[in-house]
Structures are given as structure tokens and as C-alpha cells.
Amino acid sequence: MKIIRSKDFTASRAWGALDITNMNGITTRLHWTNQPYKWHVNEGEEIFAVLNGSVEMRYKENGKELSTVLQAGDIFHASVGTEHVAHPIGEARILVVEREGSV
């Protein structure tokens, strides 16, 4: 059993993570960041839940770049093949559920 106080988690570098669990190849990780990630496509689907802070999520749909601002409590589901990049607005803590080994 674990109790994790996400608001207290800080990593030593942007996108540093606390591994919470691995369930049959699906990982759940808590990330802390204050810097953008990189454009990428995951190997499979991804759930991206903002727990603290705000994140501008940029993504491509039919070759067109779009974006939305995610607030605490918002969830972004990247379906297979969705190219995306997260840009935190200040500090953010994000819960990410994805296939083990995804970018």
C-alpha cells in the first residue's frame, strides 16, 4: 500500500518521475516539471492527468497543430499515434499512465 501526496513531490530535474506501479506492462508515474517535454508519439495510448498546476497540451490532428490548456483535474487521452507535447505553465504535477517503455 502507498499513500502519495502529489503536491509534495518535486524532482531534481524537469520530468523527473516517481514510479508508482507497473500493472502487467502498464506504468503509472507521477511527474514533476517546470519545462516543456518534446514532441513525441507514445507506443500505445497514454492518459495524462494534471494533478497540480496548468499545462498547455499541444497536439497534431490531421497534420494541424492544436492546443488546449489543462488545469488541475483535467485529463488528456492520447490515442494511438497522437503526436503531442506538454508545456507546463510554471510548475506542474502530472499522473501519466502508459505502456512500459513509452517515450
C-alpha positions as a LaTeX table, in Angstrom:
\begin{tabular}{lrrr}
\hline
Residue & $x$ (\AA) & $y$ (\AA) & $z$ (\AA) \\
\hline
Met1 & 0.00 & 0.00 & 0.00 \\
Lys2 & 1.15 & 3.55 & $-0.74$ \\
Ile3 & $-0.17$ & 6.99 & 0.05 \\
Ile4 & 1.34 & 9.66 & $-2.16$ \\
Arg5 & 0.85 & 13.36 & $-1.52$ \\
Ser6 & 1.37 & 14.57 & $-5.08$ \\
Lys7 & 1.55 & 18.25 & $-4.12$ \\
Asp8 & 4.67 & 17.49 & $-2.06$ \\
Phe9 & 6.52 & 15.70 & $-4.86$ \\
Thr10 & 9.38 & 17.56 & $-6.56$ \\
Ala11 & 12.02 & 16.03 & $-8.79$ \\
Ser12 & 15.63 & 17.11 & $-9.22$ \\
Arg13 & 15.04 & 17.73 & $-12.94$ \\
Ala14 & 12.19 & 18.54 & $-15.28$ \\
Trp15 & 10.02 & 15.48 & $-16.00$ \\
Gly16 & 11.56 & 13.58 & $-13.11$ \\
Ala17 & 9.20 & 10.83 & $-12.01$ \\
Leu18 & 8.11 & 8.77 & $-9.07$ \\
Asp19 & 7.25 & 5.25 & $-10.25$ \\
Ile20 & 4.00 & 4.27 & $-8.55$ \\
Thr21 & 3.25 & 0.89 & $-10.09$ \\
Asn22 & 3.57 & $-1.37$ & $-13.10$ \\
Met23 & 0.48 & $-3.45$ & $-13.79$ \\
Asn24 & 1.17 & $-6.03$ & $-16.49$ \\
Gly25 & 3.29 & $-3.65$ & $-18.55$ \\
Ile26 & 1.22 & $-0.51$ & $-17.92$ \\
Thr27 & 3.07 & 2.03 & $-15.79$ \\
Thr28 & 1.67 & 4.74 & $-13.57$ \\
Arg29 & 4.11 & 7.53 & $-12.77$ \\
Leu30 & 3.91 & 10.89 & $-11.04$ \\
His31 & 5.90 & 13.55 & $-12.89$ \\
Trp32 & 7.03 & 16.97 & $-11.72$ \\
Thr33 & 8.12 & 19.54 & $-14.27$ \\
Asn34 & 8.58 & 23.21 & $-14.96$ \\
Gln35 & 9.87 & 22.77 & $-18.53$ \\
Pro36 & 8.29 & 21.57 & $-21.80$ \\
Tyr37 & 8.76 & 17.97 & $-22.91$ \\
Lys38 & 9.42 & 17.14 & $-26.58$ \\
Trp39 & 7.12 & 16.30 & $-29.46$ \\
His40 & 6.52 & 12.55 & $-29.39$ \\
Val41 & 4.20 & 9.67 & $-30.16$ \\
Asn42 & 3.77 & 7.01 & $-27.50$ \\
Glu43 & 3.88 & 3.29 & $-28.16$ \\
Gly44 & 0.19 & 2.83 & $-27.44$ \\
Glu45 & $-2.27$ & 5.02 & $-25.61$ \\
Glu46 & $-1.47$ & 7.47 & $-22.82$ \\
Ile47 & $-3.51$ & 9.01 & $-20.03$ \\
Phe48 & $-2.16$ & 12.36 & $-18.83$ \\
Ala49 & $-3.92$ & 13.75 & $-15.72$ \\
Val50 & $-2.94$ & 17.15 & $-14.35$ \\
Leu51 & $-2.93$ & 16.96 & $-10.55$ \\
Asn52 & $-1.41$ & 20.36 & $-9.77$ \\
Gly53 & $-0.73$ & 23.42 & $-11.91$ \\
Ser54 & $-1.60$ & 24.06 & $-15.54$ \\
Val55 & $-0.26$ & 22.55 & $-18.75$ \\
Glu56 & $-0.65$ & 23.69 & $-22.33$ \\
Met57 & $-1.03$ & 20.47 & $-24.30$ \\
Arg58 & $-0.13$ & 20.83 & $-27.95$ \\
Tyr59 & $-1.13$ & 18.04 & $-30.32$ \\
Lys60 & $-1.50$ & 17.35 & $-34.01$ \\
Glu61 & $-4.74$ & 16.32 & $-35.64$ \\
Asn62 & $-4.88$ & 15.72 & $-39.40$ \\
Gly63 & $-1.48$ & 17.45 & $-39.73$ \\
Lys64 & $-2.70$ & 20.60 & $-37.98$ \\
Glu65 & $-1.21$ & 21.74 & $-34.66$ \\
Leu66 & $-3.81$ & 22.43 & $-31.98$ \\
Ser67 & $-3.57$ & 23.21 & $-28.28$ \\
Thr68 & $-5.60$ & 23.34 & $-25.10$ \\
Val69 & $-4.81$ & 24.39 & $-21.56$ \\
Leu70 & $-5.30$ & 21.65 & $-18.98$ \\
Gln71 & $-6.00$ & 22.64 & $-15.38$ \\
Ala72 & $-5.76$ & 20.54 & $-12.21$ \\
Gly73 & $-8.31$ & 17.76 & $-12.56$ \\
Asp74 & $-8.23$ & 17.70 & $-16.38$ \\
Ile75 & $-7.27$ & 14.55 & $-18.30$ \\
Phe76 & $-5.77$ & 14.25 & $-21.79$ \\
His77 & $-6.10$ & 10.91 & $-23.58$ \\
Ala78 & $-3.56$ & 10.43 & $-26.36$ \\
Ser79 & $-4.90$ & 7.73 & $-28.62$ \\
Val80 & $-2.52$ & 5.54 & $-30.62$ \\
Gly81 & $-0.50$ & 7.71 & $-32.99$ \\
Thr82 & $-1.32$ & 11.08 & $-31.41$ \\
Glu83 & 1.73 & 13.35 & $-31.69$ \\
His84 & 1.80 & 15.70 & $-28.69$ \\
Val85 & 3.93 & 17.80 & $-26.37$ \\
Ala86 & 3.22 & 19.18 & $-22.90$ \\
His87 & 4.23 & 22.73 & $-21.93$ \\
Pro88 & 3.71 & 23.40 & $-18.22$ \\
Ile89 & 2.74 & 26.91 & $-17.20$ \\
Gly90 & 5.01 & 27.23 & $-14.18$ \\
Glu91 & 5.33 & 24.06 & $-12.08$ \\
Ala92 & 3.01 & 21.12 & $-12.67$ \\
Arg93 & 2.49 & 17.62 & $-11.32$ \\
Ile94 & 1.08 & 15.09 & $-13.74$ \\
Leu95 & $-0.05$ & 11.50 & $-13.37$ \\
Val96 & 0.85 & 9.53 & $-16.50$ \\
Val97 & $-0.47$ & 6.05 & $-17.32$ \\
Glu98 & 1.13 & 4.42 & $-20.35$ \\
Arg99 & 2.74 & 1.30 & $-21.74$ \\
Glu100 & 6.06 & 0.47 & $-20.09$ \\
Gly101 & 8.98 & 1.91 & $-22.04$ \\
Ser102 & 6.97 & 4.61 & $-23.82$ \\
Val103 & 8.69 & 7.91 & $-24.51$ \\
\hline
\end{tabular}
